[in-house]
Every structure is written in structure tokens, then in C-alpha cells.
Amino acid sequence: MKYETYPFLNKKISRFILGGSSSYIKKGKDLNSYYDSMYELGINTFDTARGYTNSEAMLGKWLKTKNREDIVIISKCCLPALGFINRLNPKCIRKDVEKSISILGTYIDILYLHRDDLRQPVGPIMEELNKLIKEGKVKALGVSNWRVNRIDEANKYAKEHGLAGFSVNSPAYSLADMVVDSWKGGAGCVSLQGEKMEGERKYLLEHNIPVFPYSSLGRGFFAGRFTHDDPKFKKNLDPNSRKQYYHDINIKRLERAEELAKKKNCTVVQINFAYLLHQKFNVHPVVAASTAQRMKQNIESLDVELTDEELKYLQGF
């Protein structure tokens, strides 16, 4: 495992982060041995959310067996209710965070706002988030599914008022371009992939904002279970993945990933992650692997080398 340290948090952060939204985790069974196996692989950073049913409870139970200061906990608040009722406001921020802390049994290292609501001014949001930091309930701030113009607006407000701003961005990001956003709610979901998002990626690089992406395998599109020309491929993707990712540009990228995987004697999964890990800004893929063996294979992508030409070839523009 490799790690990075950032000025916003006095802890090292593993380059791979264990996601907490899988059905395996949400079932609510005793997962101490599962978390132990991931921790033994070097993963010290765990992603969860108020909206992930039993995820926080299972993680909180395991945390009691470990040195808390060696572990980074990420949680998210203000997921739209029923998928479309916006909850991004100071009252819901506090309600969700205090509930998360009571279930986790500890503070949150990095708190994300789960979705944006473009109707909400950034001032009251940043003020409430910083109250939580002063109270020791949260250490650092990030966002999920925010465009960089809103991040910039919020961070300028924070700087002008002597407050902490957003230090982490968590969009969807993989080799696959999210052509259709099927996750309605708030301002919708944001994918960092694609030519139209080049300005967003440039902003993150210029402002030294690391990316902790969800859907880092395109909801299974680059999981390697099927080849690009397998007639069963589309049918076996889940409905959201078909809507979001089953499009010509991604099928072509998958074909090229298969070609490079064969050339480099690795897997399509590892090519996908190597692509993310070779970006000019730091990327920490969030992966909800169901077994330690699968996560080990993911981590091995840290050793897969890609040239600039290969990166351009994969991206295809």
C-alpha cells in the first residue's frame, strides 16, 4: 500500500479506500474479520455515510477493537430524502453528523456533503460545518457531487471569513464516462471523466485538491467480468450501470483496456485503477471490494505503469 499526507489532516491516507455502500456491508452482519482483512492489506481509510443503512454501525463496532488514531473515517451527510427531497441545510447537517457520531462512537475525520443543492447559499453551510470542527466532531471537510464552481465559491467564502474550506472532492470517476445521470436528487451526480470535465480536472490540479472517487470501476463496467464484445455484457450490468455507462465511448475504452491488460499481463480492473492513479492530481479510489483477495488485486495496480501515450489512448480524446 502507498499513502499520502495532506495539510488538512494530520494522518496518512491510504491510496485505496474501502467503500461502505456495498450490499455485503449493508446487511449488518458482524464484519470485524472483514475489516481486519482490509486493514491488514494496509487500508487505513474507510468510507461510509449516514445514508448507508448499517454501514456506520458495522464500522463503529470494529473501530472499538483498533487504535482510532491510526484510522481515517470518512462519512457523508444530507443525502436527499427519497432520492429527490433536498436536505442540504445547517439543520440537516447537524442532525446527520450527530447521529453518525453516536453510531460510529467517534469523531469523523473527513465529512462530505453528499449532494449539492444549487438553491442553497454557501455561507450558512460553511458556518455550520466549521462549528462542527470547533466542537471536535469533524476534522476536515469535503464534498461529493459538487461542481468546482460551487467548491470555489464555498472556499472563497471560507477564506474571507477565516473558516476551513473543502479539502477533498468525491465525484464519480473511472475510465467510464457517466453519459447519463440516473441518480436524481439534489443537483444530481457528478462524474469527473470526459472531455467536458477537463476544466474541472484542471481546477483540482491547480488548487491541490485530491479526488476520492466513488464508482471507481464504473459500477462494474470495468470489473472485468465480461469483455466488450460479450453478448451477455449489457444484460448483466445493473440497470443504473446500463443507463449511465453502456455507451459507445465506454465500450471503446473497455476494448482498449483489454488490449493494454493483455500487453502488460494484468487485469482490466488494474488498468482502470492504474489510469486513475496516474492522473496529475492525487486520486484515492474508493472500492467496495467484497473480499480481501479482490482488494489485494486492486492494490497491485499501484505497480502497473502507464505512459502518457497509453493514458491518452485509454481516454480516447
Secondary structure, DSSP 8 states (H G I E B T S, - for coil): --EEEETTEEEEEESSEE-S-SHHHHT----HHHHHHHHHTT--EEE--TTSTTHHHHHHHHHTTS-GGG-EEEEEE---BTTTB---SHHHHHHHHHHHHHHHTS-EEEEEESS--TTS-HHHHHHHHHHHHHTTSEEEEEEES--HHHHHHHHHHHHHTT---EEEEE-B-SSS---S----STT---B--SGGGHHHHHHHHHTT--B--BSTTTTTTTSSSS-TT-TTHHHHS-HHHHHHH-SHHHHHHHHHHHHHHHHHTS-HHHHHHHHHHTSSS-B--EE--SSHHHHHHHHGGGG----HHHHHHHHT-
